[in-house]
Amino acid sequence: MLIHNRMRGFFSPWPKAVIRHDAAGISLKLSLAKDIYGSLARSSIWIIAGRWGSRSIGLLSTVILARLLTPEDFGLVAIASIMVGFAELIVMQGQRLSVVQKADPDTDFINSAWTITVLTGVLFGLTVLLMAPVIANYFGDPRAELVVRVMSLRIFMMGFENIGMVLYIKNLDFRRDFFQIIFEKIFPFIITLSLALYLRNYWALVGGLLVGHMGAIAATYVMHPYRPRICFKKTSEVWSFSGWVLIESLGSYFTMQLDRLFIPSVGSTSSMGHYHVGANLARMPTFEAFVPLNRAFLPAYGRLRDAPGEMINNFVNVLSVAAIICIPISIGFAIVADEAVRFIYGAKWVEMIPVVSWISLNAGVLALLSTFYPVLQASNHPRLAASITFFHAILLLAGLGLLRSRFNTIGGIAMIRMLVSLMIIPFAIFVLRRVIRVSLAQLSAAVWRPLLAVGVISAMLLYAMPDFHGLAIGLKLLIRIASGGAVFALTLVLSWLLAGRPPGAEQALNRFVTSRLSERK
């Protein structure tokens, strides 16, 4: 309900419209909601529920598997995942967004998007299969060759997923997407855990990923009646948009994975496992609390393309919410990384504590920047979105190349990533202001209060709070999180009141609390 009410002031009403398409006797209804606010609010609830449900299952799986398997086992699968994840972006991302972004996609357009997805899946699956020896040689572990070959089967399969599921997203109906996401996690979790108890090695992780993906693809044809067919009639039109989205996605992926390519120069396969698990843990709280909502913002902003003033106001409000959520979570989790790693994973994973701290800070910056991309894409400027991610990738490559020898640990690599992400902020703001005339004052107003509040809790947690020697690690972690959250909320509210109660997320929250109290009276 909180998210539902926060969205009330963000997106103005929109007239209802119904678009019908016919494909093989099936009537596809892509109906716009009565207003963006209502659709986006409902979508946000389902997106957050889906992502947090998915991540909770994933975290539970990792916590259990971390005690059954070794960092080296995770490192081997992480090596294969670099190329598999790269191929997944190429195969899936651009074509899906082209259907979401297009105002009135007919069946030829939808089928052409699916055809491109299938063909690129086959092409890149074969590419990864042939590159397996090169990948294994680069990372210095012969075992990785067979793992990469087996994981390439996942790439071959993924293009055959039913593109009809994208039509639910286009209509801001994320309820079925929620069930798909949960199924994608539960099924592999059961398979992986069963194999891990029996095999006690990395093949349990590989088998779970492969079999789970097969089940997820089959489920898409049960969940949506649309049946895609091979079609080349509108491939050029699909590619005109998806090509630039693909470039932006590749840049984004490289910024997320490039640092892992430098792990062999500072450590072993076990170090790769520590870095992979640590980075995933560090990103999860911040990314899953807000970033998934960008999936709903893209179609919502698309409906405001001809109302630039409304788009600016909505963007600033979204950035305000992102700052309140992402800044305290990322910085707070970085501060309690030591206790979190020891409590969640145990003593054999302490090598990844510096990674968790630095990547958590990096996640906060990237989460705030992620609010820029839906605006750029909805405004039909995917090239500008691509320029941000590629400039980020170039800076990261230069930073790792120049500074790796000075900071030659996995924690050092994570620190370089964090510093580079700070350097990209001015360029990203410059690009955004080329599309929407948002002022620096508006951007500052959206983030200064959360920054002030998080500065207060950082000082408290680092310098004022006692060490609680003798307390159980879990209880100590709970006390630090609870006290930090309470102080952040208090500081945020006080700074908002002293600033004269300006519009933003705090105002939306105040209206929500006031309305709830008045209802009880």
C-alpha angles and dihedrals in degrees: 000000000000092000090042092057095041089060093056094088096036105068125035124223119281128200118255118252135173124211119191129196129178121216121172091333094312118121110218114203116200101180124180115223122248089261138000092241095061095043094045093047093052091044091051092055093051093044094051092044091050097047095043091045090050094046093045090055090045093049092048089049093050093046091053094042092047087065094046099042135039133247086251091060090053090045093058093052090044089057091055092042092061092067095034092053090048091053092046091059092050093046101044117017110067098041093051093050091047089062092045093048098046112093097217113013114185125205093266090056093047093046091046089054090051092048092054089049093052095047095047090048092056092044097050094039088059091045094054090045091056094043094055095101091049092050093048091049093049093053092042098234118111091197090068092070096071092039091055092047092053093044090052087073087070089061092050090054103042096073090065094065112125108264088203087086088069089063089064089054092048089056090048089245102141096160094094090040086058092057091047092052093048092048090049089060104036096052096050090042091059093045095045095047092048092050092045092054089052105035102027092203143087095282088077089064093046094048093048093051094047101044092040092055091051090055092047092054092050090050092058090064091051093048098049129038095212113113113199122214135197108273133162100179097105104021092119091053091048091048094049088070103023092050092066092040087052091052090050091047092050091051090049092049093049091052088053097045107025094090091059090062087065095052094090089062093057104029151356137271086281089056088052088054092051092048094045096049093039094051092048091050092047095051098043102078095047100035096045094046094060120351095078089064088071087077088067095039094061097064090037094054088045089066090054095051092113094045105066095171092055091046091054093049092047092048093051090050091049090049089051092054090045091053093050091050104035105037098057094039095050097044094038093051090048089056095050095040094114095056093039095054094045092047099043103036108016136233098307090067099053091109088076096057095099089047091054092050097050097039091049090057090046090051091058092055093046092047091056091047090050089071088068097061101064089053093051094045095044089050088056094249102122089147091064091049088051091051091059095051095044093048087051091051092049092050091047092050091049092046094049092045095050102036104031094091090053095048099034100169133085088253089054092053090051090050092053089052090054094049092049092051089057090052093057095059098085092049092048091051091049091053093046092052090055088066105034125024096234112155127229088240091058091049092048092048090056095056112025098084095051089047091052092047093049090050089058095050091045091055090047097049095043102039114009105041118084120242094242094221112199096026120121111263093240093052091047090052091049093051093050093048094046095046092045092050093049094049091047093052093047094048092046094052093046093049090049092051092047090049090059099260097284121194116276143087093318091056091050090050091048091052090049094051092044093050092048092051092048090051091055091052 
